[in-house]
Amino acid sequence: MRKILAGVDIGSNTIKVIVAELVKNKVNVLAVAEKETKGIKNGLVVNPDTFTPVLKEAIKKAEDILGLKIKKVVITVPSFDAEFQVGDGLTTITSEDKVIKGIDIVRAMQASIYNRIPENYELVDIVPAGFKINEEETVQNPLNLVAEKLQVKAIITMVPKRNIVPLLECFQKIDVEVIDTCLGSIGDYYALRNEKLDDQVGVLINIGDAITTISVFNKGLLMNTEIIEIGGQNIDNDISFIYKVTKNDAKNLKENLGLAHKRFAQASNAQSVTNKLGEDISINQYELSEIIMSRLEEILNLAKKQINHLTKKEIHYIIVSGGVSEMVDFDLTLESVFGRSAKLAMMREIGIRNNKYSSCLGSIKNYNHKLKLRGKEFSIFSPEEMEELSGKHKKINLADNSILGKLFGYFFDN
């Protein structure tokens, strides 16, 4: 059975949609779509009437590539005012054979959040930190083991309802069901996850267009996160102010002429532009790169300061992702602030080899991880639709065996 999932990441600059199939833990990207965001500020919905049609267009672009309608998606949400709690849940195995099934894991997870979600908050995720069977033996995955009782210790993630409810309502208006949510930083982690990261304490920094998110992970578990309201837009504003050019011209200069570090910038490389005063001016790469580098160093130093506030533990890795990190020579500026203790994220999946896709891709991988824990299989497309997809898109190589799926907070059985 072929199983496919769609992920949507709402950024301050663009909405990103990825449709992918997982085959033996590898991602086959089937469709990628982007649309410039409207009605969003710092990742939050501020104007639903403006945002909803743009969201619909972004998903429609992915549908046009596939030739099928996307009815179910997983989404990322920003971590403004996110709260984390540790919960314990216990359930008795009621089946005659006493074999732990997915439904038993669900019940234990449900018990771990009982009376723990404040009225003005919404549950985003429950991440098991470990399981115990018969209140004695500790296991990572209890599925199919024999036990009388199952206990779980879980990290409960929640955000204010104002952060997520308006977003869910926009999806509802376009008849797209949100089947799972996760924080963008969780998505970043799962996009990069490996056995080494799962055994260490580290930090992920995502520099987006309007915000920068700093998140501390301890052995794969998100322990703390902070958002600073500064990102790529601030670089555009600097360029616009200094050269008296429009925001669009500033963004084009940043992306097509500027470098993230001045080391290899050349004064002889210049571009002409007409400023707001109607004057034709020449902007050289070296001076432009000095402006860009100055703002990037500020962002990274603010992130560095936040790390010291978020944790006192020894940090084993610092990884930077987000669209801004794709700027040429960003690694040089990163090294100037953090030394060699930090590195750039590397997106290796064909079709999305850009750090701006890390949160969206990771939300898909995170969802797949949840399904494995429950022993569940799910696809956003029916077998008939899969046949139609295969017939209309002969060039897409779909394997016979793959795993993807559905889960909304562990609570809904399919």
MOFENMO-V529075 format. One line per field, one symbol per residue. ss: DSSP state (A for helix, B for strand, O for the rest). phi: phi as a letter, one per 20 degrees, with the letter a starting at -180 (. if undefined). burial: b if it has 16 or more other C-alpha atoms within 10 Angstrom, else e. Layout:
BEGIN
ss->???
phi->???
burial->???
END
This chain:
BEGIN
ss->OOOBBBBBBBOOOBBBBBBBBBBOOBBBBBBBBBBBOOOBBOOBBOOAAAAAAAAAAAAAAAAAAAOOOOOBBBBBBOOOOOBBBBBBBBBBOOOOOOBOOAAAAAAAAAAAOOOOOOOOBBBBBBBBBBBBBOOOBBBOOOOOOBOOBBBBBBBBBBBBAAAAAAAAAAAAAOOOBBBBBBBAAAAAAAAAOOOOAAAOBBBBBBBOOOOBBBBBBBOOBBBBBBBBOOOAAAAAAAAAAAAOOOAAAAAAAAAAOOOOOOOOOOOOOBBBBBOOOOOBBBBBAAAAAAAAAAAAAAAAAAAAAAAAAAOOOOOOBBBBBOAAAAOOOAAAAAAAAAAAABBBOOOOOOOOOOAAAAAAAAAAAAAAAAAAAAOOOOOOOOAAAAAAAAAAOOOOOOOOOOOOOOOOOOOOOO
phi->.ecccddcdeefdbedccdbddclmdedfebcbcbffcmcclndfdbgfefgffgffffffffffenceedcbdcdcfeglfdccdcdccbeeeffemefdgfffgfffgffdgmdeffedcfdacdferccdlmcfececegmeeaeccccdceedbcggffdfgfffffffdmdeeeacbfgffggfffdgbffffdcdbcdddeefdccddcdddlndfdabbddebaffffgffffffeldfffffffffedcfdfcegdfcffeccebeefeneecddefffffffffgffffgfffffffgfefbdffeebccdcngffeffmffffgffedmeedbefcedffncebffeffffffffffffffffemdcabfdfgffffffffecffeedffdbcbacadmmdded
burial->ebbbbbbbbbbbbbbbbbbbbbbeeebbbbbbbbbebbbbebbbbbebeebbebbbbbbbbbbeebebebbbbbbbbbbbebbbebbbbbbbbeeeeebbbbbbbbbbbbbbbeeebeeebbbbbbbbbebbbbeeeeeeebbeebbbbbbbbbbbbbbbeebbebbbbbbeeeebbbbbbbbbbbbbbbbbeeeebeebbbbbbbbbbbbbbbbbbbbbbbbbbbbbebbbbbbbbbbbeebbbbbebbbebbbebbbbbbeebbeeebeebebeeeeeeebbbbbbbbbbbbbbbebbeebbebbeebbeeebeebbbbbbbbbeebbbbbbeebeeeebbbbbbeeeebebbbbbbbbbbbbbbbbbbbbbebbbbbbeeeebeebeeeeeeeebeeebbbbbbbbbeeee
END
